[in-house]
Amino acid sequence: MKRQIKKWTLRLTATGLLLAGLLLIIVLNPILTYANKTTYKNYTVFHNKILDPSLLTKLDQATELLKASEFYNPKLRLDICLNDGSKYPTLIRVLRGQAFAWGFYDKVVLQGTANYKVNNVELNGYKWNLTQLLAHEMTHCLQFDKLGFWKSKPIANIPNWKWEGYAEYISRQNADQKDLSKNIERLIVTGKENWEIKFADNSITPREYYDYWTLIQYCMDIKKMTYKQILTDTTSEQIVRQEMMSWFSKQE
Ligand SMILES: [Zn+2]
């Protein structure tokens, strides 16, 4: 009996490892689940339908935003996986959960419905600015590129405000998003009952991410820290927020 159990445990483990391996191969090779790929500059876009050329303009805009990051690497090549009929985005959703998009390793995977003409991605009635969404996810790829797999989330225990706040900080560079005082004001005016914060173009960001972004903006723009310094700094989220609000209260 004991021998039988051992045999079956071994068989189940082997099957599990095989399935996990197969899954990994599919995740790392989007071409297996897409009909087409188009190479544009440093990007390989995976798509099922005919590619809307205005996406390429958005990729250029997102690249410009990334240049504000100390982690920017002009040689980094990224895969952009569109949600236009392939099973790939669904697979990523099953593995990682529902989101507007995911950025990990060297991949950006769109999940919502993209509307290239008005430059947004829609999910559950909410819209995220497409250029800024691409830049947000690409920033995660820059984090992976610079810090390495083991020192990136979710493996490394980096607080969410540092991981997501930085992606928001790099991607939100519109004229009405650059002033920290105005950003904090917008946060206060919106009220805690709202899940989202709305921008001038009617797109949103989750309130939680917006809050993280102001903390990073405070550390970088006001305290003049580098992102590397923020990552190694041990000041807690609560203390940084207190410092930021006391700075805010002294502003005109
Ligand atoms: Zn993110």
Residues whose N, C-alpha, C, O or C-beta is under 5 A from the ligand:
A	BS01	ZN	E164 A167
